Amino acid sequence: MHMWKKVSASVLALSLATSGVAGAGLAAPKDSGVTRGEFVKELIEQMGVELGTGKSVKFTDVPASLKPYIEKAIELKLIEGKTPTKFAPNDKITREHAFVITTRGIESDKSFSEDVLKQFKDSNKIGKSSRDELSKAVGLGLLKGHTNKTINPQNIISKHEMQKVLERFLQEFKNSQPLVSLRILGTSDIHTNIVNYDYYKDVETQGLGLAKTATLIKQARKEVSNTLLFDNGDSIQGTPLGSYKQAVDKLEDGEEHPSVTVMELLGYDGATLGNHEFNYGLDYLDEVMDDADFPYVNANIRDAKTGNFKYDPFVMIEKDVVDSKGKKSTIQVGVTGIVPPQILKWDKSHLEGKVTVDDSVKAVESAVAQMEKAGADVIVVLSHSGFGDATHEEGEEDVTYLLSKVKGVDAIITGHAHSVFPGKVNAALTNVDVEKGTMNGVPIVMPGKYGSHLGVIDLKLKQKGKEWDVVSSQAEVRAIAKDASDVDASIVKAVKDAHEGTIKYVRQAVGETTADIHSYFSQVQDDPSIQIVTDAQKAYVQNKIKGTANENLAVLSAGAPFKAGTRSDPDYYTFVPKGELAIKNVADLYLYDNTLAILKVTGADVKEWLEMSAGQFNQIDPAKTGEQQLINTDFRSYNYDVIDGVTYEIDVTQPAKYDPDGNLVNEKASRIVNLQFDGKPINPKQEFIVATNNYRANGTFPGVRNNTYVEVYPDENRQAIIDYILEEKTIDPSADGNWKFAKLPAGTNVVFESSKKAVDVLPADSNIKFIGEGTDGFGKYSLK
């Protein structure tokens, strides 16, 4: 990034006129000319910037006395070496080169075509690498050339010319306001993917890992010296490593969590809490946080008894920076964060009666006002929340777009949705500039998931009196390398014990499977990967309700496909090969650290529950003969519950009754047909116990929200599956076929996407056929 850029056009024009580049008929005094070393030394001396030791200069041809000046000029982005090892300090400096160096001092967001150079007869003599900056000078009205339409770019600049250029340039420079480049880096949703390792497949991978993101962080810091680094939450849960440190090699008092260890190693300046930080309870979270040497912030969680903030609602960071003149200053950076209020439902068993959660937008508005009062020059919001929409509803989950409208917010790091921004967003969101990475003028980054990307926000600050204003901004995301070239060995080493312990843990055998288990078609047919989960849940619950008032009620079991290409990832599927089953395979079948729960509902509720799940599918038009996509990609696969213990069909020619958020949109719609229990049409008034998880039991699904009894157990769903397999020893992974699609109309061409690897497991007589390439690396399949 170029430094000290706000120099007036008039001053530079005068300078260039004196130097003979602009104006007519001015000839340079006949002297020996100026060398590169002389020009740099004179420029830096007259600027009066603080010099360093010169030790960072690696050029072999630069004398020790000149190195501090070369070092500062390179730091200020004014000049580069001729080669990586040679600076060529004794080479004469041309008018073109002097002009390029001076032009780098002009701050402007405008760009100009090289066509503006065609007005000069000798424009062909301008070096290719200089043409952009000379075009900029012409476009800004700084370079007009001689009356004979030449600029003599390759002429050597004289000492007299140099002094005149520097005299007039530096006069304006000393009076100009300082400019600070502040870079804000962000990660989000790491989910304990620290090492580039897939614990489910038990192999090294190059598609994730904070050990790879670390290299991007270090490179970004080299580019801009004034840098801050934040994490946006969901860092302590998500892989078997997180489970291992919580349940197997349990975190002890005074012991650092691996996620905290690497964040300290990378020098994080702060973090906020994601919803998954609460999966293990408040005591465990406190144990994780109390050993961190960086602050955690959250502005919308309060203690239920006192009403006081549970965590620091914001922090003020005194950031020492170097401005565009090389002068050191201190700016005040205020940082706050929020988490979705829905944690009260998702982790009800851990949080009920202990905390309350404020509306996210109101919480940020309040925190911003307090930070401004405390003297914040820059305000950063860590929003563990998706983008949402432009309409504010009290207590809604996704609010980042709304936060970009909060006055005083200068930058936002967001996440939760596992997407990437700058990138594609809902077309209904207005005032979005993907090129600049802004929403409503505020720079925003959403850096993917599992360490796949680093968010980079660049702010330009100018001082006005004692305050600093953000005058420009730019946001981008940088992807990790596709190979192992960016793996940071220091990060891998820092978590070596936890990583190796996790691998040993997940390799423990629990049983055998007589066939492959996969989730490639879990959204379009009854699936073994879900069947194993629902069978294990049912066995657990039947044992738990013995001797209770519910023991005579029929037990149903609900499960969903967690890994089904979710969020545009063609590799995000479960595949467990025939043979030995290990804990890693169970973890692959059931990703989340949920605990078992039961609900008491009626037959009518069961139907509404399934109607909600059936929103997974787009409506198929019987009259159309062209391709029709079956899967509604706005519907999260983990909300597509299959309920075992009843039989039913799904008629996708009917409209969905509920939208992906559970709102009633077609009251008379009925996609669920032939719903039966025990071979007979289900009795709408009959009561059932449904085995599920704490997330669903505490949610607001249609059908679920009408329950008359709920109980959440302390045991994890994953452990119930392990116990079930240990009891069975050998399992036959076949689905019982309790649901199917109602017969599709003849002539319709229904297609869906799944992994291209699914071709290898398709039976010859299957009603599913592979067509070819889909979108974004998926394969396309037809369904008959």
N, C-alpha and C positions, 0 to 999 in steps of 0.2 A: 504494500500500500504506500502511496506517495505521501510525503510529509510536507509541513510548512507550505500549504498550498494557496492561501488567500493573499495573493499579490495582485495589486491593481493592474489592469490592462495598460493604463496610461503610463505608469512607471516603467513597466517592462518595454513598452514601445519606445520610450525615450532611451532606455538603455540600449536597445537594439539599434536604434538610429545612430547612437554614438559609436556603436561597434561597427557600423557600416553594413549591417544586415538589413536594416530597414532604412528607407530614405534614399536619396539620390545623390550619386556622385561623391560619396564620402570615401576616401581612401585611408587605409590604416597606415600609421607611421611605419617606416621601414626599419624594423628591428628583427632580432632573431626569432621572435615568436615565443609562445608560452607552452611549457610541457604540461602533461597531465598531472604530474606531481605538484608542480607549481600552482596550477589552477586550483586543485583540491585544497592545498595547504592555505592559500590565500583566502579562499572562500570560507573555510572552516574557522580560520582565525578571526576574520571580520564578523562572522556570525556570533562569535563569543560563546559558543556552546561548550558544555563541559566535556573534556576529553577523557577517554579511557586509557588503559595501559597499552593498547595496541596488540595485546597478546593473541587476540582472536584472528589477526591477519596472518594468513598462511602463505601469502605470495612470497616466493623466494627471491624476487628482484627488488623488494622494497626495503630501503635502509631503515634501521631502528628508529631514527629521528622522525621519519615520515609516517610510520605505522599508526600512531594515534589519530592522525588526520584522515588517513585512508579508512581506518576502522569506523570513525564517526560518519564519514560520507557514505559508506556502505550501509551503516545502520539507518541512516536517514533516507535510504533508497535513492541516492543521487547519482551513483555511478557503480559500475561493476568492473571486474578484471577483464583483461583481454582474453585470458584463458583461466581455467581453474587454478593454475599455479603461477601465472604471470600477470602482473598488473601493468607493466610497461610504463613506469613513472616518467621516463625520459622521452617518450614519444610526444611529438608536437600535437597540440589539441586544435582541431579544426573548428571553423565557425559552426558547422553542423553539430558537432559534439557539444560545444559550449551552449548552443541554442537548445539542444535536447535536455542538458542538465538544468538549464534555467526554466524550460517549459515544465519540467517535472514539479516545479514549485507552484503550479496553477491548479487549484481545486475546481473541478467542473464536472458535472454529471453528463454534459453534452458530448456527443461523439460526432465526428465529421468524416465525410468520405474523402478518400485520397484524390478525388477529382479536383479538389480545390488547389492542388499543386500544379495542375496542368497549365495554369496561367503563367508559370515561370519557364523561360526558355531552357534553363539548365536543370529543370526538376528531375531529369533522368540521372543526374549526378548525385542525387540524394540516396543514401544507403537504404536498403530495404527495411532494416530494423529501426530506422529513424522516421520513417514516413508517417506513422500514426501520430507521433508527437509533433512533427512539423505541420501535419494537417490540422491538428488541434490548434496550433499557434495561428495559422492562417484563419481558421474558422472563428477564432475568438477576436480577430482583428489585430493581432499582435505582429504578425509578419506580413509586410506588404511588398517587400523587395525594392530593388533599384528602379529608376525610371526606365531603364532599358529592359525591364522584365527579367532580371536575373537576381540570384541570391548568393552566388559563389560559395556553395556549401562546403567545398573542400579546401578553401583558402585557410591558411594558418592564422589564428587570432593573435594579434600583437599584444604586448604587455600594456601598452597604452589603452587599447580597446578593453582589455580585461579589467583594468582599474575603473574605467568609466562604467562598464556593465555592473561591476560589483558595488561601486559607490551608490549608484541609483537604486539598484535592487535591494541592497542591504539597508538603505535608508527606510524603505517601506517595510522591510522585514522586521526591523527593530520596533517599529510602531504597530505592527500587525498583532491581532489577537492570537493567542496560542490555540493549537488544534491538537486534540488527543484522539488517538485511535484506540478504542476499547473493544476487545474481542471477548464475547461470552460463549463458552462452549457448554454443550448439554448432552447428557445421556438419559435414557429412560427405558423402563421395562427390561432391565437386564435379566431379571428372574433367575439369579444365581448361575447364569451362563458366563462364568468367569474364564475358565479354560476353554479353548476351542475343541470341545469334546461333546459328542452326543451320547449321553449315558444310556439312552433307550436302545440305541443301536450298538452301543459299546465300541465306538470307533471315533477317531479324530475326524473333525469336520472343519471346513473353511468358511462356512456360512454364518458363523456366530462366534461370540466370545469377547469379553472385555479385554482379554489379552491381545486381541487384534485391534480393537478400538483404541487401545492405549497408544499404539503407534500413530494413529491419526491425531490423538490429543497432543502428543509430543511434537509432531510436525506443525500443527496449528500454532502452538506456542512459539516455535522458532520463527514463524512468519510475522507474528505481532507480539511485542514484548509485554504489552499491557493486557493481561488475559485473566479471566475468571472461569472456573469450571464448576458445574452443578449437576446433581442427579435428580431426576424427576420422580423417583419412587418405583416400587415393585422390584426391590433388589435382593430380598432375603428369602424368597420362595419361588418355586417354579420348576426346579429340576430335582432329581434324587439327592444332589448335594445339599440343597436346602433342607430336605426331609432328614437326611443323615445327621446334619448338625442339630436338628431340633429333637429327633427321637432316638437316634442310635448313639453317636458320639456327642452327647448332649453338651450344649454350651454351658460352661461353668462361670461363676462369678469372677470377673476380672479377665476372662478370656475374650479375645476379639473374634467376632464373626468374620469368616473369610471375606465377605463382601465389604465389611468395614476396613479390613486390613488392606485390600487392594485400593480402595478409595483413598485411604491415607497415603499409600505409596504413590498414587498418582496426583496427590495434592489437591483433592476436591476442596472447594471453598464453602460448600454447603449442600444440603439435600432436603427434599420433602418426603412425605410418606404417601405411598400408593395404597390402594385398597387391600392388596395382598400382604402388606405389612402386618395386618391384623389377623391373619389366618391362624396364627399360633397363640393368640391372646396377648393381653397388655403386659403381663409380667415378662414374657419372653421378649417382646418388643423393647421394653425398658432395658433388659439385659443386653440387647444388641446395641442400643443407642448409648448406654452410659460409658462405653469405652471408646467412643469416636472422638477424634480431636478436631472435628469440624461440626458446625451446628446443623441441627434438623429444625425445620420451620413448618408450622401448620397454623392457619388462621381460622379454621372452622370447626375444630374439635374442642369441646369443653368438658370439664368434669361435671358429671350429672348431679353431684351433691352440692358443690360450691358455685357452679356456674362460671368458674374461672377457666381460662384457657388451659387445656391439658398440656400443650407444648408452646414453645415460643411462637407467637403469631408472625413475627418478622425479626430479622436481624439487620443491623447496620454494619457494613464492612467498610473499613477505612482502606481504600486501595491507593497505594503509591503508584503514580504513573509518571511517564516522561512525555512532555508535550512536544509539539512540533518544532520548538526551538531548542530542544534538548534539555529544557528546564524541568526539574522534578516538582511535582505537585501531588496533592492528595485529594481524591474525590470520595464522596460518600455514596455507597451503593446499597440501597435498601432491597431486601429479598424476602418474599413471602411465598406461601404455597397453600394449596387446597387439595382435598380428597373428596370423591363423590359421597354425598350424604347416605347413599345406599349401603354403605358399610354396616349401618345399623341393622339392615335386613340380611346382608350376605354373611355377616359374622355375629348374628344376634346372640348366640350362646356365649360369646366372649365379651360382648359389649353392652348387652341390655342392662340397664340400671347403673352403668358405670360411666358412660359418656353420652353426650348429645352432639349433634352435628348441625352447624348453621348452614344456611344457604350459601353456596360458593361465591356467587356474584356479590352479594351484600358483604360477605366476609372480606373479599379483596378490596371492595370500595372503602371499607373501614380501615383496613391495613394500609392502603395507599395514603389515605388522609393522615394517618399517624406517622408514616414514614416521611411524608412531605414536611410535617410539623417538626420532625426530628432532624431535618436538614438534608434529606436524600437528594443527591444530584441525579442519580439514575435509579430507576425502579425496575426490578426483574420479578416476574411472577412465574413460579413453578406450578404449573397447572396439571395435576394428574387427572385429566379429563379429556374426553374427545371434543371435537369442534362444536357439535350441536347445531342449533339454528339461531335465527335472529330474534326469536320470541322468548322472553324470559318467563319461565314458570318456576315458582318457589320450590326449591329442593331438587331441581332436575340434575341429572347425572352429568351431561356433557355441556360445558359452558364456555369453552375456550374462545369461540367466536365472540361471545358476549363480553368476555374479559378484555378483548382487544378494543372495545368501545369505552372502557373505563378510563377516564381522564387521568393522566399522570403515569400510566403504564408505558414503559419504554421498550420492553422486550419480554417475550413469553417463551418458555420451554414447556411443551405439552407432550402428551403421551396417552397411555391407557388404551387407546384404540389400536395400537401396534402398527399404525400406518406411517407413511413418510410424507413430510411437508418441509419445504416446497415440493408440491406434487399435485396430483388430481384431488379435487375436493367437490363437494356437493355444488352443482351449478346454481342452486338457489341462493348460495351465499354471495352477497354483493361486495364490491370494493375489495376484491382479492387480487393481488398482483403476484402471480406465481414466479415471474422473473425476479422480482425483488424479494420474494418471500415474505410478503406483508399481508395483513388483513386490517382494513381500516387504518392503514398507514403504520401499523405496529409490526415489527419483525417477529416472526414466529418460526420455531423449528419443532417438528415431531420426528425424532430420530429412529423410527422403526422399532425393532424388538430384538432382544437377546444380544445387543451390542452390534447389530448389523450396520448401524450408521452413527455418525457423530454430527450433532447439530452445531452450526457455526453462525453466530450473529456478530456482525461488525457494526459498531456505532462510531460515528464521528462527533466529538464533543468540542464546543467552543466556550470559552469563559467569558461571562458578562459580569463584571464586578467580582463578587465573591462566589457567584453561582456558575453552574455549567449547564449548557443547553445541548440537547441532541440535535444536530443539524442534518444528519443523513444516516441511513441505515441500510443494511443488506443482510439477508439470511440465506443460508444454503445448508444442505446435508451432504456429507461425504460418506461414501460406502467403503466398507472394509475390502481388502484385496480378495480375489477369488482363489489365491494360492496361499501357501504358508509363509510368504515372504515378510508379512507384517506381524507375525506372532512375537510378542514381547516376552522374552524369556524370564525377565525379572518378575512379571506378574504370575507366570506359571509356577515359578519357584516359590513365590510367597504363599501359595495355597497348596503346595505339594502334598502335605499330610492329609488335608481334607479331601483333595482330589483323589488320591490313591485309596484312601479309606472308603470313599464313595464307590469307586470301581469295584473294590473287593466286596462291598455290601451288595451291590446290584447284581453281582454274578452268583450269588447264593441261589442254589436250585430249590424250587418248591414243589415241582411235579413235572408231568409230561403232557404234551398234547399230541393227539393222533393225526393232526392235520395242521396246515398253515392257518394262522389267524391274521386277518387283515381288515382294514376299514375302507377299502377302495370304493365299495358300493353301499356303504352304510346309510347313505341318504336315499337310496332308491329301492332297497329291498331289506327284508328282515336279515339281520347281520349277526354273525357269531361273536364279533368283538363286543357288541352290546349285550348279547345273550349271556355271556359269561358273567358280566357285571350284574345284570338283573337277577340271575340265578343265585349268585353269591349274596346279594342284598336280601333276597327273599329268605334264604336259609338263615341268615343272621337275625332277621326280624321275627321269623316264626319262633326262634328260640327265645328271643327277648320278651315276647308277649305271652309266653306260657304262664299261666297262673294269674293273668291280669284280666281286667274287664273286657279286653279286646281279643282274648284268645280264640273266641269262636267266630270272629270275623274273617272273611276271605282276605288273603294277602296278595296284593298286586305289586309289581315292581317296575319303577321307571328308570330308564337309562338313556343317554344321548351319545352321539358320535362326537367325541372331543377333537379327534384328529381326522379331519375330512377336507383337507385342502384349505383350511380356514385362512381367511385374509390373504387370498391370492398367493398361496405357497404350494406349488405342485409336489413338493417333497413331504408335506405335512400330513402323513398318513401312518397308521399303525401297520406294522408287518412283523409278525412273530412266526419264524419257521417251525415246521414240524419237529418234534423232539422235546428236549429238555426245556422246561419253563423256569426262568429265573426271576428274581425280584425286578430286574430291569424290564422284563417283559410285562409284568403286572403294572409297573409304573407307566409303561407305554400305553397300556389299556385304559388306565385311569390316571390322568395327568395331575389332577388337582388334589390338594390336601384337605378335601372335604371330610366331614364326619357324617355318619349315617343318621337318618331321621325318618320318622313316620308321620303320616297325615291320615286323619279320618275324614273321608269324603263320601259323597253319594254317587250312584250310577250316573246321575245327571252331571255331576262335577267331573267325572271321568271323561264324559263326552266333551265337555268344554275344554278340558285340559288337552285332549287330543285335537280339538278344533284349533286351538292355539298352535300346537306343534305343526299342524298341517299348513300353517302359513309359510313353511319352508319352501313351498312349491308355488311357481307361477301358475296362473290360470291358463289352461289349454283350450284353444278355440277349435271345436270339432269341424268347423267350416274351412279351416286353413289347411293347405297341403304343404306349405313351406316349413322350414325348420322352426321349431318352437322350443326355447330353452325351458327346461323343467325347474331348475333350481333358482330360487330367489336369493341372489347373493347379498342382499341387505339383511337377510335373516341369519343370525349366528347359529352354527351347527350345534353348539352346546345347548341351544334352546329347543332342539328338535327331539323331544322326548318320545321314545317308544315305551308303551306300557304293556308289559307282559302279564299274562293271567286273564286277559280278554282277547277276543279276536275281532278284527275290523278291517274295513277297506277304506281307501282314500280316493274320493272322486275329484280329480284335479280339473275337471271341466267346470266345476263350480267355483265361484269366487271365494277367497279366503274370508273367514268370519272376523278375524282379528289381524291387526297390522303387527309388524315385528316388535312393537312396544307393548302389545297386549291391549290396545285400544279397539273397541268394537267398531268395525267399519261396514259390515254387512250383516245386519241383525238376523235376517231370515236365511242366511247362507248355511249350508250343511254339507261339508266335505266328508265327514265321517259317516259311513253307511255300514249297515249290517254289523253293528256293534253288539257283540254277544258275550255272555258270561256263562260258562258251564254248558255251552251248546244251545243256549236260549237267548232271545233278545234281552239285553240288560234291563234290570228294573231301575228306573230313574231314582227311586227312593231307597234302594238297598244301600247299606253302608259297607264301605270297604276300608281296609288299611292299605296304604300305598307306601312301599319302601322307596326312599329317595335319599337326597343329601341335604345338608343344612342350608345350602345356597337356595335350592328350590323351595324347601319347606318354609323359609323366611321371606320368600319372594311374593310377587303379586300376580303370578300367572292366573289367567282365567281357570276356574275349577279349583286351583290351589287356594285362592284367596277366600273361598267359601268353606274351608275346612272347619270342622267342629272340635278338632283335637290335634295337637302337634307335640311331638317329643323329639328332642335332639339328643343323640347318644354321643359319648366321648370318643368312640372308636372310629377310626378312619375307614372310609369306603375301601380304600386300597388294602388296608389290613384285613378287612372282611374277605376280599378276593383271595389274598394270600392264604388265609385260614381255610377257605373253601377248597382251594386247590390242594393244600396239604391234606385235607380230609379225603378228598376224592382220589388223590395221587395221580390218576390219569384221567384227563378230560377229553371228551369228544366235542370239538368246537363246531357244532352245527346249530343253526337257528331253528326254532320250532315253527317258523312260518306263520306266526299269529296275526301278521298284517300283510296286506298287499294293496296294489292299486286296483281300483275298479277298472273293468275292461276299457282300454283306450279306444276311442272311435276309429273305425277303419279309415285309412287314408291319411291319418295325422302322422307327422314326422317329429317325434319328440326326442330331443337330444339333451345331454348333460355333459359336464366335464369332470374328469378325474385324472389321477396320475396315469402317465403313459405306461408305467410298470404294471398297471392292472391288466393289461393284455395277457400277461404271462399266467394269470390265474383264472382266466375266463374259460368255463367249460364249453365244450363244443356245442351242446344243446341249449346254451343260455339264451334268454330273451334279450340279452344285452350284446351289442355288437360294436366293435371298434371302427370308427370312421376315419380318423386321421388326426392331424394337428388341431389343437384347440387354441386358446389364447394364453399368453404369458407362460408358456411351457407346459400347459396341461394337454391332455389328449381329449378328443371328442368321441362320445359314444351315443348310440341310439338305443331307445327302449321300446320294445313292442309289447 
